[in-house]
């Protein structure tokens, strides 16, 4: 019948339109899901690429700092001294000259001169400290044999003119005792000026004045400094200061434990195994580390050194309390950036 045929045709046409709309919606949902997956993959890739780029830039900074440190040694015939950074380091002993006044890295001597508070290798107390003799027993990660300020002070001259003789970056001739030749001496003649050995304008290496690190204070059982002057640190992209470590070997070295290498430069599992067992090679066969007496360490993209208070590390990395301390420290330090020298 013609009327029925027309009705059936209209019904089929409406059903086809509904199916077409249904397929279109289904395709749209699939497209949305696919786009979402692609965006997630893109974000993951960009994050990974960004992290790689930051690490590469920071590694270049470490290499530049190594080169600048060696240049300083060649030019002035001594390594940049280890600066006592202040109250945040958690130690207040007379090893460094002004350490009784433990508020900052610069102090006034009895003649009114501003001097940097350095550990002196010419005194037994200074040598004992760099050997680790005065560190807390069985606490390998409470090691204060580093400075946040040695590198910017000695490689860049990031001090007041009353200390290093130059306003802004740069300095006059430094001395190993924390003074700069002729500064503070009214009878001194004009002294040669030296430009910075390291640039500090990059994102991976910028000078941060008034630097304080709360995580470091907790790490070393220190206290907040009361004076923030002359506290310019060289920081990475995450805002953590590069650390300059120095240490001395024992006079007689019978095994690698006698090298007195700071734990931050060693594998945490090896450090644990070596406690009470001096026959273990703490360097894991690293010949360069065996001969080294200084190191520059950056926290890497995760912003952690692995030496921080263990609860802080677990919190920052969202790690379970069931994970062992050595594994937590190993994970935190896995992207550290390290350069060593003699």
N, C-alpha and C positions, 0 to 999 in steps of 0.2 A: 504494500500500500504506500502511495507516495507520501502521505503525511507522516506515517510511521518511519519511513526511510529517512525523511528529513530530520525527524526528532532524534533518531539514532545517530545521524551524522553530527548533529549539534552536540549530543552528549559526548560522542567520541572526541570532537574538537575541544570541548571544555576539559575533558580528561587529559588530552595531550598537552594542553596549555598548563594544566596543573603539574603534570609530570615534568614539563620543561622548566617550570619555576622551581620544582623540587630539585631537579638536577643542578640548576644554577646555584641554589642555596648550598647544596652539598659540595659543589665545586668551590664555592666561595669559602666554606668552612675549611676544606682541605688546603686551599691556598693560604688561608690565614695561619693554619698550623705549620705549613711549610715555611712561610715567611718568618714565623716566630722561631722555628728551629734554626733557620739561617741567621737571624739576628743574634740568637744566643751563641751560635758558633762564631759569628763575627766578633761579638763582644769578648768571648773567651780568647780568640786569636789576638785581638787588639790588646787585651790585658797582658797576655803572654809576651807579645812583641814589646809592649811598653816596659814590662819588667826586664826583659832582655836588654833593651836599650839603656835603661837606668843602670843595670849592672855593668854593661860595657863601658858606659861613661865613668862610672865610679872606679872601674878597674884601670882606666886610663889615668884617672886622678891618682890612684895608688902608685902607678908607674912613674908619674910626674913627680910625686912626693919622694919616691925612692931616689930618682935622679937628682932632685934638689938637695936631698940629705947628703948624698955622696959629693955633690958639688960644694956644699958647705964644708964638709970634712976636708976636701982637697984644698979649699981656699983658706980656711982658718986653722987647719991642723988639729982639729978636735971635732968630735961629734956634737950635735946639739945636745946640751945638757938635759937631764930629766928634771922637769919642774915639779915642785910640790904644789899641787893645784889648790890646796886649801882644805877647809873643814869638811867639804863633801867627800874627801878621800878617806875619812874615817880614822886617820892616824894623826897624832899630835906628839911627835917625838923630836929630839934635838938633832936628828940625822941631817935634816936640811937646816940651813942657818937660822931661818926665822920661824921655824915650825912651832915654837911656843906661842907665837902670835899667829894662830891658825886660821885666820879669816880670808886669806887670799894668797895669790902667787907672788905678790910684790910686797916688800916690807921696807922699812926705813932703818938704816944702820945708825950707829951712834954719832956719825958725822952728818946725819940728815940726808944722806944719799938714798935714792930709791933703787933697790936692787931686786933682781928676780931670785926667788927662793929655790935654789937648785941643790940636788944631792951631789956632794963633793967626792970624787973618786980618790982624792988625795988623803982622805981620812978613813980610818978603819970602819967607823960607823956607816959611812956612805957605801963602802964596798960590801959590808955585811947586808945592808938593805938590798942592794942590787943582786946579791946572791940569794935573796929570799930568806935569810936567816931569821928575820924579825916578823915574818908573816905568820898568821894564825895556823897552828898545826892542824893537819888533816882537813884544811879548808882551801883546796887548790883554786877555787873560783873567787876567793876574797883576796885578790892579788892587786895591790896598789902600785905595782912597779910600772906605771904608765902615766902619761900626762895628756891632757886635752889641749894644753897651751904651748908646749914646747915647739910644735911645728909652726903655728902662726907667729909666735914670738921670734924664733930664730931664722926661719926661712922667709918670713914676710915682713918682719918688723912691726907687728900689730900691737904696739905699745905706745904709751904716752911719750912725748919728747923728753920728759923729765927722767925717763928710764933708759930709752935707747938712743936719744939724741936727735930724733927726727919726728916732726909732726906727720901724722898719717903713716902710710906704709913706707918701708925703708928703714935703715939704721946706720949708725956708725960702727966702727970695729967692735965686735963682741969679744968677751973674755969668758973662759970656762967657769969662772966663779960667780956668774950671774950679774956681772957688771958690763958696761960698755965703756970702752977706753975714753977717758976724758970727761964723761958725763958726770956732772955734779962736782967737778973739780974746777974751782974758779981760776986756777993757774994754768989750766990746760990750753994748748994751742988748737988751731983748727984741725978737725979729724976728718978722714976720708969718709964719704957717704957711699953706702951700698944700696942698690935697688933690690926689690924683692926677688928671691930666687924662684918664686912660684906665684902664678897668677891666682886670684881668688874670686873671680867674677862669674864663674860658671855655676849652673844649677847644682852640679855634683860636687862643687867645692866653693863655698861662699863663707865669708867671715861673719860670724854671729857674735855681736857684743853682748855683754852681761849674761854669759851663758851659764845655765844651771840645768842639770839633768836629774830629775827626781828618781828615775829608775836606778841611776848610778849611786845616788845617796843611799837608797835601800840596799843595793848590792854590797856596799862596803861598810854599812852601818855608820855612815857619816851624818852630818848635820847641815842644815841650810847655811850657806855663807852669808855673813852680815854685810859684806862690802862687795859690790859687783863691779867695781872699777878694775881695769886691766884684766878682764876675763873674756877676751875675744878668742873664740874657738873656731876651728875650720870644720864646717858641718857638711853633710851630704844631702841628697835630695829629700831624705826623710827627716832631716833636722838633727840627726845624731852626729856627735863630734867624732872625727877620726882620732884614734888613739895611737900614741907613740910609746912603745914599750922599750925598755932597756934592761939588760940583765948581765951578770958576770958569771963565768964558769968558776968552779972550784979550782984552787991552785993546782991540785992533782986530780985529774979526771980518770976514774977507773971504769965508769959506765955512763950511760946517757943521763941517768938521774943526776949526776954531778955537773951536768951542763946548766941546770937550774932554769930550764926553759919555762916561761909562763904557760899555764894550762890552756889558755885561749888559743895557743898555736898548735895544740895537740888534739888527737882524737879522744873524746870523753871516755870511751870504753877502754882505750889504752891507759888513760890516766887512772881510771879505777883499778885496772888489773895491776898497774905498776906500784900502787900504794903498798908498801911493805915488801915489795919484790923488786929490788934495784937491778936485777939481771935483765928485766924486760927493756927492750929498745923503745923508749918513749917516742922517738922520732919516726918509727916505722920505716927505717931505712932512708930517710930524707937527709942526704949528705949536706945540702945547702943549709938546712936548719941546724945541723950539728955544729957548723962553724959560725953561725949567726950570733950576734950580740945585741941586735936591735930589730924592731919590726914596726910596721905601720899597719893598722887594722881598721877596716871599715865595716860597718854593721850590715851592709848589703841591702837588697831590696826589701827584706822583711823588717828592717830597722832593729834587729836584735843581734847582740854579740854572742849570746849563749852563756854568758857569765852572770846574768842578772839573777835576782832572787827567783827560786824555782816556781813559786806560786804565780809570780808575775809572768813568767814564760808560758806556763800552762794557760793562763787567762788570755794572753795576747794571741796564742796560736790555737785556742779552743781545743786543747788536748785533754784527754781524760786523766783523772787522778791515778788510774791504774797503770799508766805508762811510767816506766822507771825514770829516775832522774837523769841517768846518763843518756837515755834515748831522747828525752826532752831536750837536753842540752845539745846533743848531736843534731837534732832536727833544727833547732834555733840557729846553730852556727853553720849550717850547711851552705849558706850563701854568703858567708863572710868573705871579705876581700883582704888579702894579705900580701905584703911585700916585706922581705927580710934583707938584712945586710950585716956586714962585719964592722 
